[in-house]
């Protein structure tokens, strides 16, 4: 059996894959306030499994607690930033090309969304304009399954997150392709046997995916 025949499901990250990455907004915020480049990402990568970001994505704290925890963590690293400022930056825009690819892939493969998200209005359908919320909801509705960290109580890159997705789909990790924009999230999936694609831009990602599953995307 060829590799493409063995694949049963394509698993997609949301922010940075289906949506534009929040990192661009992070950098604009840093530039406007003369902060070091990628400072916000440094806060989020310090104590990555137990910091404010991780705890919020697992649903362990609410938005108010996240704001204060992030303020303490950023202050400890040299620049005081309240978490509410960060939450205002995480809403991206839907990438039409990726949505079109979702619909095409769905004709032959099962599709699921694996997202680290935040509770209380900061998940896949994050707050924003009504039109934006509607567009996000329409994309979410395309997936057979959506696994959200804030509801599952585990998050990428914790192996239990990927195990939960495969269990709910009834597939083995070796029968899945997973797309994410962060290498740290792809490593555990690859170690479990998933084929992985790091998304740097939609064109590259869809070329790589098309080659794996034998579809023109």
Secondary structure by P-SEA (a helix, b strand, c coil): ccccccccbbbbbccccccccaaaaaaaaaaaaccccaaaaaaaaccccccaaaaaaaccccaaaaaaaaaaaaaaacbbbbaaaaaaccbbbbcaaaaaaaaaaaacbbbbbbcccccccccccccccaaaaaaaaaaaaaccbbbbccccccccccaaaaaaaaaaaccccccbbbbbcccccaaaaaaacccccccccaaaaaaaaaaaacccc
